[in-house]
Amino acid sequence: MARTYCTLCISNIEMCDVSAVECSDTSVKQWSLENIPVEIFLHICSYLDARFITRSLSLVCKRFHEILSDITVWRSRITKRWGNEYPPVPVDTDAFDWRLACVCIEDQYEFWNKKDVQMKPILKSDIHYAAVNAVHLMNSGLLCVSGSRDRSIVLWDLSNVVNDDTEVPYQISSDVHTGWVWKFASCGETVYSCSWDTTVRSWQLTPSLQPVSVFQCRTAVLSLDCTANLVAAGTWTRDVMLFDTRVGQSEVSLYRAHRSAVLALSMFGNFIVSASEDHTLAVWDRRAEKVLKQLNLYADKGKVNDVPMCMSFSNNLIYVGDSKGNLHLINPAQGQFNIVDSYKVGHSAQLTCVQHGMGSILTSSTDGTVRISTPTQRPETIAVISSQVGEVTGFDYKNDILVVGGTHSALEFWLPCSS
C-alpha cells in the first residue's frame, strides 16, 4: 500500500504547488510528521542530499522510513537528474540498489565539483629518483604503496595527513626487485608487486613492508590482478600465468590468448579479461580452459582498432581505456561481454589508468591530467586535475583519497580537507 501511494505521489510531485496546499480538515491546525502529505515531504527531500536523507531523515520516524524505503523514490530521483543515462546499461530494476546508487552519484558529483575547497594536494617529488609507475591504496586509503623504475617500493602512511598534519611518514624498501616495479594488486593485508625482473612478489604490511613469497614468471610481468587465493600475471611474451597461493609458488595454469604483450588484467568469477598490445581483449573461461570471446576496440568505425591500455571492473561493468584517449564500456552480463559504447572523455593522449564505481569514473592520461566523469551513458566531466607529476602513469582512488604517480619521479596525494 505504501509503495502504491509513493509511486502515485512521485508521478505527480511536479504538479504540486507547495505554497497552495491547504488542509481540507479544519480540525487539523498544522501538519506533523504523521500527517504531512507525501508529495510535500518528497518535495522537501528534493532540496536535501541523498546521504543526509538516508542516514538521518529516514531515521526520524517510522513513517519517513517507510516512505524512503520505496525504491521508486530513489529511482525517480535519479531519473529526474540523469534521465535514462544512469545506470549506463539495462539493469533488473527490482534488484538494483537505487538508493545506494543515488547516494554514490550525488556524493561524488558534489565532492569533485567542489574539489578546490574539498581537497588538498600534497606533492612528493624527493623520494623516488625515477618514474613512479605504480601506486596502490590499502587500509581504506590510509596506506599507500608506490613502485618506481628505481626498483624501490615506498610505504606511505596517510593517516596523519588526513587529520591535517603536513608531513607524510614513509618507509623506503630499496632494490626489492632487480627491474622496474610495474604494477600492484592487493587482497586483505597482502600486496603483490610485479616487475620487469620476471617476478611477482608478495608482501605483508604489518607494520612495515615484509617479504612473503616470490612467484617466478618466464619473462617481464606487465600486468597483475588477484583474488583471495589466485594471482594472475600478464607477461611481455603474451602469457597469462596463474598462481594459487595455497599450493606454493609454482604456476598452476598458463594460457596464451594474444599475439603480443599483456598490458592489463581483470579477474572476476570464472573469467579473466586480458588486454594486449595486439589490439585485442580476450575473455578466458577458467572452468572451460578456453577463450570465450575476443574483442577489438573501435572508437571510429572503419578505422584501425585501438590498443587497450588499462581496465577497470566493478559493479558488473568493465571500462577499458585505449591508446588514443578513448574509453570503452563492456557489459559482461550473462557471459556475453558485449561492447556497449565508446566515448571521448576529454583526454588528448593515451589513457594510462581507469577506475570506476557507482558514483564516478576516473581516468588518467599521458597528457598529464586526471579526469573525473559521471558514470552515465554519455559521461560528463565533473572535474579535471592537472597533475604536477608529469605524464600520469597511474593512480588509485579509495574513500575520497586519490594518489597519482608520474614520470617526474613524483607522487601527488589529493586528500579530503577536514570539516
N, C-alpha and C positions, 0 to 999 in steps of 0.2 A: 504493500500500500504506500509506504514512504517513497519507494522507488518511482512509482507512477506519478505521485504528487510532484516530486522533484523534477521529473522529466517534463511535465507539463509547465511547471514554473520556469524552467530553464528556457524552453522554447518561446516563452512569452516575455522573458525578462526585459528585452529591449523595448517592449510596448509599455512597460510600466513607468509612469511618471511619478517618481517618489514624492515630489512636492504636492501632488494632487491626491494622494491616497488619504481617504478618510475612513474612520471606523463607523460602520453602519449600526453597531450595537452601542446605543447611548449609555448603557450601564458600564461600559469599559472606558475608563478615563484616559488610560495610556497603555502603550504596548509594553510587554515584558518579554523576558526570554522565552516564556512559554507560549506567547501568542503572536509574536512578531511574524508577519506574513513571510513565507519562504522566499518569495521573489524580492522582497525588500532586503532580507538577510543576505541573499546571494549578490544583490547589487552592492551592498556594503563590502562583501568579500572581494568584489572585483577591484577594489582600491587597495587591497592588502596583498602582501606577497604570500606565495603558496606555502613556504616553510612556516611562517607565523600561523597561518590558518591551521596547518596540520599539527604543529607542536603545541599550540596554545589555545586557539579559538575552539578547536574541536573538543577540547577537554573542559570547556566552561560548564556545559550541562549535557544531559543525555540527549536532548532534542538536537542540539548543534551537532553532536557526534553522529546521530542517525542521518541527518541531512548530509553531512560531509563524508559519510561512508558510502554514499551512492557514487559509483564510478561515472555516472552520467554527468555529474557536476564537474569532474575533472576533465573528462573528455570534451565537454562543451567549452571549458575554459581554454584548453589547448587549441581547439578548432577556431575559437574567436580570435586568438592571437596569431596562429600559424596556418589557419585554413587546413587544407588537405596535405600540407607539406610535411607534417610530422605525425607519426613516425615515417621515415623515408621509404619503407616497404610495407606491404599489407601485413596486418597482424590479426590474431584472434582477439577481437575487441573485448571479450569477456575475460580472457586470461591475461591480457596486457595490463601492467601496473600503471594506470593512467595517473594516479596520484603521485607516485614516485617520479614518473617522467615529468610531470608538471613542476614538481619541486626542483628537479635537477636542471631542467632547461631554463627556468626562471632564475634560479640561483646563479648559474654560470653566465647567463646574459648580463645580469646585474653586476656580478663580480668583475667580469672582464670589461664591461662597458665603462667602469669607473676604476680601471687598473691604476691610473695615475695617483689616485688617493687611497686605493685599497691595498696596493702592493708597494714594496720597496725592493729595488735591485741592489745586489751586492756582487761586485766583480772580484774574482780571484785570478790573478794572472802571474803570480810569482811562485807557484808551487810546482806544476809540471813544466818541463822545458821543451816539450814538443806538442804537436797537435793532440787535443783530447778527443779521442774517437768514441768513447763510451761513457755514459753516465746512467746511474740507476738509483732510484729511491726505494728505501725499505723502512720498516717500522713506522708505518703511517706517514711517511715523508720526513721523519726526523733524522734519519740516517741516509747518507748518500755515498756511493762509491763511484769513483771516476778512474778510467783507464786511459793510458796515453801511448803514443808511439815511443815514448821514452822507456817503455816496458814496466812502468810502475803502476801500482794501484794505490789510490789515496782514499781513506775513510774519513768522511766529514760528519761532524755532529752538529745538526742544525737546531737542536732543542733550545739552546741559549739565544740564538738569533731570533727565533720565533717569539721569544719573550723580551725582545727589544735590546738584547746585547748587540754589540757591533762586531765582535770577533767570532770567527767560525773555527772552533777547535778541529784539528785534523791529525791523522797519523799516516805517515808515508811508508809504504812497503815497496822498496826498490827492487828492480830486476826480478819480479815474481814470475815473469815469462822471459823467454830469450828472444822474443819477437814482439811486434806491435800488439798491444791489447786492443781487441776489436769490438767485442760485444759482451754484455752481461745479461743474465737471467737469474731469477731467484724463486725459491719455494720455501716458505717459512723463514727460518733463520739461516738457511744455506744460500749462498750466492755462487753462481758459476760464471767463470770468465773464459773467453776463447781468444786464441791468438794465432798470429802467423807462424808461431813456432810449432804448429801442428797438434797442440794440446788443448783440452778443456780441463780446467782446474776448478775444484770446489773449495769453498771457504766457509768457515763459521765466523760470525760477527759477535763473539761473546768473550770479552767486550771489544777486543781488537780483531784484526784480520788473522785468522788461524787456518793454515792449510789443512785440508782433509784428504782429498783424493786427486789423482791425475788420470785423465782418460785420454789415451793416445789415439790420435787420428792419423790418416795416411798423408794428408797434405794440410796446408794452411786452412784454418777454420774461420769463415767469414760471417756465419750466422748461427744463432743459438736460440733454443727455447726449452722449457722444462715443464713437467707436471710433477705430481707428488713423488713418483718413483722413476720417471723416464726423463732422459736428457737427449735432445735431438741436436745434431751438429751438421751444418751445411758447409761443404768444403769448396776449395778452389777448383778441384778436379771433378766437379759435378755430383759427388756423392752426398747422400744424406745418411748419417750414421746414427744409430740408436743405442743408448746405453741404459741399462737397468741398474740403478744404484743398489738394489737389494742383492744382486748376484755377483757383484765385483766390478772391475774396471775395464773389462773387455766388451767389445761391441756385441750386441745381441741380434742386431739386424742391420742390413745395409741395402740401400736401393739407389738406383740411378735413373732419374726421370728426365734429365736435362742433358743438353749438349755443351753447357758452359757452367761457369761458377754459380754456386747457390748463394744469393745475396740476402735473402730474408726467409724466415721460417715462422710458422704459427701452428701450434699443435693443440688440438681440442678433440675430445671424444676419441673416436677411432680414426680420425683423419689428421694428416699432416699436409699443410699447404706450403709449397715452396715457390719462391720467386727467383728467377735466374737471369743471368746476363744474356742468355739465348733468346730473350724477349718473351718468355712464356711463364705461366703459372701452372703448377702441377698439383693435383689433389691425389694424395696417396691414401688408399684404404689399408690400414694396418691389419685388419682381420683377413681381408681377401688377399693381402700382399700383392696388390697391383695398382696401377694408375687408374683412378676412377675417371678423371677428366683432365684435359689440358686446355688452357685458355691463352688467347692472345689479346693484348690490350690495344685498342684503337681509340685515340681521343678524337681523331678525324677520320671518317670513313674514306677508304680509298688510299690512305697514306700508310707509310711504313709504321708497323706497330712499335710501341714504346717499350723501353726496358723497365720492368718493375724493380724499384729500388728498396722499398720499405713496405711494411704491412702492419695492420692492427686488427685484432679480433676481439670483439666484446659485444655483449647483448645480441648474440646471434647475427652479427653483421661483420663483414670484412671490408676494410678500406685499404686500398693499395695506392701508393704514391709512385710516380714514374719519373723517368729521366728528363721529361720535358715540362715538369712542373704541374702535371695533371693529377687529379685524384679520381679513383675508380671505386665504385660501390658494388660489392658482390653479395648476393643473398645465398647463403648455404642451406636454406630451408629444404628439408626432405632429401638432403644429399644431392641437390641439383646444381648448386654453385653457379647460378646464373649471374651474368654481368647486368646490373640494373641500369647504371648510367655512368657517365664520365663528366667531370666538372673542371672548370678553371677556378682555382681558389685564390688567385692573385699573385702567385709566385712567378718570378721571371727566370728561374733556373730549376735544376732538378730537385726533387724532394728527397730529403735525407731521413726523415722520420715522420710517422703519423701515429696519433693516439686518439681514440675516441671513446665516448661514453654516452649516457643518455642525455647529457646536457650540453656537450660541445664536441667539436673536432679540432685538434691541434695539429698543425703541420709545420715542418721546418724545411729550410732550403739552403743551398749554397749561395743564394742571393743575400744571405746574412739576416734573414728575418724568421720569426716565428709568428704564424697567423692563427687566430682563434676564430672559428666559424660556427654557425648554428648547425646542428645535426639534422638538417631538413633535406627535402628532395633537391632543392637548389640552395646549397649552403650560402649563407650571408655572412660577410665579415663582421665580427664583433670588435676585434682589436688586432693591432699589428705591433709586434715588438721588434724594433731594430736593434739587434744584439751588438754588443761590443766585443764579441769573441771571434770576429772574422766570419769566414764561411761556417755556417752552423753544421756540425757533423751529426748532431743528435740531441735529444732532450728526454726528460722524463717528467711526468706530472702526476702528483698524488696529493689529495686533501688540500687543494689550493696552493700547493708548493710546486714551483717549477724550477728545474735546473737545466741549463743549456751548456753544451760543450762546443768548442770550435777550434779552428785551425791556428788561432793566435796563442796557443798553449794556455788557454784560459777557460774558466767556468764562470757562468753568471747565474746567481741564485735570485729568484723572484719569490719573495715571502710575504704573506699577509701582514698588514700593519695591525698592531694591537688596537682594539677599540677603546 
